[in-house]
Amino acid sequence: MTREFDDDAQPDEEQELAKMELRDVLTRIHERLATALEFAALPNALDRMTKRFDAHAEELIALKSVPYVDVFFSPVLSELSMAYESFAACLGGVPGTEPKAERERQLLRQILIGTPKLIADRSLDPRSEADVRREIYGLLLHVFPDTVRDPPIPQVSKTYKPDIGIPHLQVAIEYKFCDTETDLKKCLEGIYADTKGYAGSKDWTNFLAVLYCTRALMTDAQLREEERRVGMPSSWELLLVIGQGERKTKRKGATDSQKAVTGETEAANAAATAAT
């Protein structure tokens, strides 16, 4: 499926600006790569990249969808990334980078940020993080077949188990369900503890914690400031999303009984007051 942003929506200034920015970014990337290839005396590589780029001239900012996932990507950017990887290989590679793995991690991040849309599209009304986690796990299996649940991270005194893991990306994922500000505070405290427990693992080097909130409990700017103040490790990233749902009352029967007793007590007190 190919589209240019939202085919059904009426054009607006924000969308037009986004189109202009994407076109400008892709053009600048192409020009910089072309300059680098020319400087490195790689005329064949430059010619191949330019022909592929020109082939998309009529649909430079068109987007295509990833199967099974409501996530779109730019074919032109993929072509430019391929040219960059080939150029980097000629130079012996870029230290510390793994282009393919990094692209997959970015795709994973996009999918996790889209969790509320996934829940809404399936007409679900989650009551706990288990409800949300179950849906996202089923989806990730289609995109990353090696996705696993509760991968163990052993330490001396305890074995930690993040919610979801993708071994070939070395990414572990935690989901937190936040229905109130108190929930959010507890979830953040739990994540801070996890950063210590997961530290030092050779199998899991990147961590994504998704804070699934049922209403606006914190802005993204506030969360980034929170990360800065607590000194969140660079291997961790917190993703704040807002979706539908409501935490399930744990003891509904007990709560109803408590309300009934309270009502009876108030009635008794009122009667006693009237008698005096």
C-alpha positions in Angstrom: 0.0 0.0 0.0 1.3 3.4 -1.0 0.1 6.8 0.1 1.2 10.4 0.5 0.4 11.1 4.1 -3.4 11.0 4.5 -5.0 10.5 1.1 -8.5 11.0 2.6 -7.9 14.1 4.6 -8.3 17.6 3.3 -5.0 19.4 2.8 -4.1 21.7 5.7 -1.1 23.9 6.5 0.4 21.4 9.0 0.4 18.5 6.5 1.7 20.7 3.7 4.6 21.8 5.9 5.4 18.2 6.8 5.5 17.3 3.1 7.9 20.2 2.4 10.1 19.2 5.3 10.3 15.6 4.2 11.1 16.6 0.6 13.8 18.9 1.9 15.4 16.3 4.2 15.5 13.6 1.5 17.0 16.1 -1.0 19.7 17.2 1.4 20.6 13.6 2.3 20.9 12.8 -1.4 23.1 15.8 -2.1 25.4 15.1 0.8 25.8 11.4 -0.2 26.4 12.4 -3.8 29.1 14.8 -2.7 30.7 12.1 -0.6 30.6 9.5 -3.4 32.1 12.0 -5.9 34.8 13.0 -3.4 35.6 9.3 -2.8 35.9 8.7 -6.6 33.1 6.2 -6.7 31.3 7.2 -10.0 29.4 3.9 -10.5 28.0 4.1 -7.0 27.0 7.7 -7.5 25.3 6.9 -10.8 23.3 4.0 -9.3 22.1 6.1 -6.4 21.2 9.1 -8.6 19.2 6.9 -11.0 17.3 5.3 -8.1 16.6 8.7 -6.6 15.4 10.1 -9.9 13.1 7.2 -10.4 11.1 8.3 -7.4 11.0 12.0 -8.6 7.2 11.9 -9.1 6.6 10.2 -5.7 9.5 11.5 -3.7 7.5 11.8 -0.5 5.2 8.7 -1.0 5.0 6.3 1.9 4.5 2.6 2.0 3.1 0.4 4.8 4.7 -2.4 6.6 2.6 -5.6 6.5 0.5 -6.4 9.6 1.4 -3.1 11.2 -0.1 0.4 10.8 3.4 1.9 10.3 4.6 3.7 7.1 8.1 4.2 5.8 9.7 6.1 3.0 11.0 4.0 0.0 13.3 6.8 -1.0 14.9 7.0 2.5 15.4 3.2 2.3 17.2 3.6 -1.0 19.4 6.4 0.4 20.2 4.2 3.5 21.3 1.4 1.2 23.6 3.8 -0.6 25.0 5.0 2.7 25.6 1.5 4.0 27.5 0.6 0.8 29.6 3.7 1.1 30.3 3.0 4.7 31.4 -0.6 3.8 33.9 0.8 1.4 35.4 2.8 4.2 35.6 -0.2 6.4 32.3 0.5 8.1 31.3 3.2 10.6 32.5 2.3 14.1 29.7 1.4 16.5 26.9 1.4 14.0 24.7 -1.4 12.7 22.4 0.2 10.1 20.0 -2.7 9.6 19.6 -3.4 13.4 19.2 0.3 14.0 16.4 0.6 11.4 14.6 -2.4 13.0 14.9 -0.8 16.4 13.4 2.4 15.1 10.5 0.3 13.5 10.0 -1.4 16.9 9.9 2.0 18.6 7.2 3.2 16.1 5.1 0.1 16.8 5.3 0.6 20.5 4.3 4.3 20.3 1.4 3.1 18.2 0.0 0.9 21.0 -3.1 3.0 21.7 -4.0 2.9 18.0 -3.7 -0.9 18.0 -5.9 -1.2 21.1 -8.5 1.2 19.6 -8.5 -0.6 16.2 -9.3 -3.8 17.9 -12.1 -2.2 20.0 -10.4 -3.3 23.2 -10.9 -1.9 26.7 -7.8 -2.9 28.6 -8.0 -3.2 32.4 -4.4 -4.0 33.2 -0.9 -4.0 31.6 -1.4 -7.7 30.9 -4.3 -6.9 28.5 -2.1 -4.4 26.6 1.0 -6.6 26.7 -0.9 -9.6 25.3 -2.0 -7.6 22.2 1.4 -6.0 21.4 3.2 -9.4 21.9 0.9 -11.0 19.3 1.6 -8.2 16.9 5.4 -8.2 17.4 5.5 -11.9 16.5 4.5 -11.1 12.9 7.2 -8.5 12.5 10.0 -10.0 14.6 9.6 -13.8 14.7 12.1 -14.3 17.5 10.0 -12.2 20.0 9.8 -13.9 23.4 7.9 -13.4 26.7 9.6 -12.9 30.0 13.2 -13.4 29.0 15.4 -14.0 32.1 18.1 -11.6 33.1 20.0 -13.3 35.9 21.8 -11.4 38.6 23.5 -12.7 41.8 20.5 -12.3 44.1 17.6 -12.3 41.7 16.6 -13.2 38.1 14.8 -10.3 36.4 12.2 -10.8 33.7 11.2 -8.0 31.4 7.8 -8.4 29.7 9.0 -8.9 26.1 12.3 -9.5 24.4 13.6 -9.5 20.9 16.9 -11.4 21.0 18.4 -10.5 17.7 18.0 -6.8 18.5 19.0 -7.3 22.1 16.0 -5.2 23.1 13.9 -5.8 26.2 10.5 -4.2 26.6 8.6 -3.3 29.8 4.9 -2.2 29.8 3.3 -0.2 32.6 -0.4 0.5 32.9 -1.1 3.8 34.5 -4.6 4.9 35.5 -3.8 7.5 38.1 -0.9 9.8 39.0 -0.2 7.5 41.9 0.1 4.6 39.4 2.4 6.6 37.2 4.7 7.4 40.2 4.9 3.8 41.2 5.6 2.7 37.7 8.4 5.1 37.3 9.9 4.0 40.6 9.7 0.4 39.4 11.5 1.3 36.2 14.2 3.1 38.0 14.8 -0.1 40.1 14.8 -2.2 36.8 17.6 0.0 35.4 19.8 -1.3 38.1 18.6 -4.9 37.9 19.0 -5.2 34.2 22.4 -3.5 34.1 25.4 -5.5 32.9 23.5 -8.0 30.7 25.4 -9.0 27.6 22.3 -10.4 25.9 20.1 -7.4 26.5 21.7 -4.0 25.9 18.7 -1.8 24.9 15.6 -1.2 27.0 12.2 0.4 26.1 9.7 1.1 28.8 6.2 1.9 27.6 4.0 3.9 30.0 0.5 3.2 28.8 -1.7 5.9 30.5 -5.5 5.9 30.3 -5.5 9.7 30.5 -3.1 12.6 30.3 -1.0 12.2 33.5 2.2 13.8 32.4 3.6 15.6 29.3 6.4 14.2 27.2 8.5 17.2 28.2 8.0 16.5 31.9 9.0 12.9 31.3 12.2 13.9 29.6 13.0 16.3 32.5 12.3 13.4 34.9 14.8 11.2 32.9 17.4 13.9 33.1 17.0 14.4 36.8 17.2 10.8 37.8 20.1 10.1 35.4 18.3 7.5 33.2 21.0 5.3 31.6 21.4 5.9 27.8 20.5 2.3 27.1 16.9 3.0 28.4 14.1 5.0 26.7 10.7 5.8 28.2 7.8 6.0 25.8 4.7 7.9 27.0 1.4 6.9 25.3 -2.2 7.6 26.1 -4.9 5.1 25.2 -8.3 3.9 26.2 -9.0 1.6 29.2 -9.4 1.7 33.0 -7.8 -0.3 35.7 -10.0 -3.1 37.0 -11.3 -2.8 40.6 -9.6 -5.6 42.5 -12.3 -6.2 45.1 -15.5 -5.0 43.7 -17.6 -7.1 46.1 -15.8 -5.9 49.1 -16.1 -2.3 47.9 -19.9 -2.7 47.4 -20.2 -4.2 50.9 -18.1 -1.4 52.3 -20.4 1.2 50.7 -23.5 -0.6 52.1 -22.0 -0.7 55.6 -21.1 3.0 55.3 -24.7 3.8 54.2 -26.2 1.9 57.1 -23.8 3.6 59.6 -24.8 7.0 58.3 -28.4 6.1 58.5 -28.0 4.9 62.1 -26.1 8.0 63.1 -28.8 10.2 61.5 -31.5 8.3 63.5 -29.6 8.6 66.7 -29.2 12.3 66.2 -32.9 12.8 65.5 -33.8 10.8 68.7 -31.7 13.1 70.9 
